[in-house]
Amino acid sequence: MQLEQSSGRATWSGTVPSAVDARVVGLVVVTAALAASINVPYGGLPMAAGAFALLAGGGVACHLFGERKLRRLTDDLVERWDAAGGEIEAVTRSSTGMQTEWRVHTPDGEIVIGGIALVPIARLSVEWQGVGDTMAADEAAANIDRVAESLYREIFEFTS
């Protein structure tokens, strides 16, 4: 079953806000500093500084790519749900714990979409009324139509 195009109106015409998370960037910088400090006795300060720059830059890049992947998945899900007739009022960014999250506001409540925004281990999680599901972000991106359809049925059709 494919998501059908609604013959009526589209309620949401916004964009998903960016969610670069300072906490994750801070964690990456602190971890890079600790890892680079191991190089001080062996290669001196220049080697430690080079290791820090390499590790911090790589970690921040992994976070930016992970955030971009999760934002695109969130945007794809919201667009498909809206096109199928789901009432989407707004999408806002929130932050709890170490996850990057967006809250999709609907008349029936909030859908929390988010996950870990680090590219090699990026995971997408969707929570609705206390029940959640998690999957690898790459798997969700490869099967976005199936994922959007099954979540649409669970969230918008069962609550009607």
N, C-alpha and C positions, 0 to 999 in steps of 0.2 A: 504494500500500500504506500503510495506516495503522498506527501503533503500536498493538499489541494490548494489552489489559489482561491482566496476568499473573493466572493463577488462584491463584497461591500467595501468598507473603509479600512484604511491602515491607520492605526492609532499612534504608532511610534515612528518617528522619522529623524531620530537623533543619531548620535554616534556613541560608541563606547569610550569612556575617558581613559587616558593613559594611566598606567599604574606602576611607574618606576618606584620601587620601594626603598626608601633610605635605610631601613633596618637591614634588608638583605645586602645592600651595598656596604653598609657598615660591617656586617659579619664577614663579607668577602675581604675587606681591607684589613680587618683585625687578623683573620686567618692567614692572609698573605704576609702580614708583618711578622707573625709568629713563625711561619715557615721560612721566611727570608732570614730571620735572626739566627737560624742554625748555620747559615753560611759565614757568619762573622768570624768564627775561629779558623775556618779553613781557607776562605778567599778574601777576607777583609771586608771593609765597608763598601767598596765599589761592587764587589760580587753580591753582597747582601742587597744593595740598592737595585742592582739589575734584576735580581731574583724577585724582589718586591714589586718592581714595575711590571715584570712579566706576569707574575701571579695575580696581582691586583687588576691589571688590564684584562687578562683572560677571564677572571671571575666576573668582572663588571660586564664584559661582552656576553658571557653566558647568561647573566641575569637579563640583560636587555633583549637578547634573542628569545629567551623564555617568556618574558613579559609580552613581547610582540606576538608570539605563538598563542598564548592564552587569550590575549585581547582579540586576535582574529577569530579564534574558536568561539568566544563569547559573542562577538559581532555576528558570525555566521549563524549561531543558534538563535539569537534574537531575531535576526532578519527572517529566518525560516519560520519561526513561530508566529511572527507578525503577519507574514504572507499567508499563513494557513488559517488565520482568523483569531489567534490568541491576542488578548488585550494587554499590550505592553504600555505602561504609562511612562516609565523612565528607567534609565540605567545609571547607577551611581557607583563610585569606587568606595570600598571600605577596606579596613585592615584590622585583622584580628590574628594574633599569633604571628607565625612567620609565613603565612600564606598571603598571596595576592588575590584579592576578591573583588567581585562586582556584584551589586545587588540589583536584580531585575524586579522592578516594582510592578505588580499586577493588582487588579481589584480584589483578588482572592488572597493576596499575601506576597511575600518576597521569595524570590528564587535566588539562591546564592551560588554563583559560578566562580570558580577560582582554582587555585592549586599552587604547586611549587613552581616558581618561575625561574628555574635554572635549566638551560637547554638539554643537557644530557639526561637529566632525570625529571623533566617537566611532566607533571601529572595534572589532569583536568578533574575537578570534582564539582558535582552539581548536587545541591541540597534543596529540598522542598519539604516544608512542614516537618522538619526533623529527620527526614529520611534522605540519605545521601548515597551517591554512587561515585566511584573513582575509577579512572582508566588512564593509561598512558596517553599523553597529548598527541603523539604521532599516530596512535591507533584511532583516536577520536577524529583527527584531521583526515585520515584515510577513509573513514566511514561516516563522515559528517551527516550525510542524508539519513542514514539508518539511525544514528544517534539522535538527531533532531526529531525524527518521526517518533521514536519510542518515548523520548522525554515529553514530546507534545501530548501524546496519548495519556501518559501518566499525570501530567500537570494540568493540562487544559481540558481534556475530555472527561476525565474521572471526576473533576470538581464541578462540572456542569450538571 
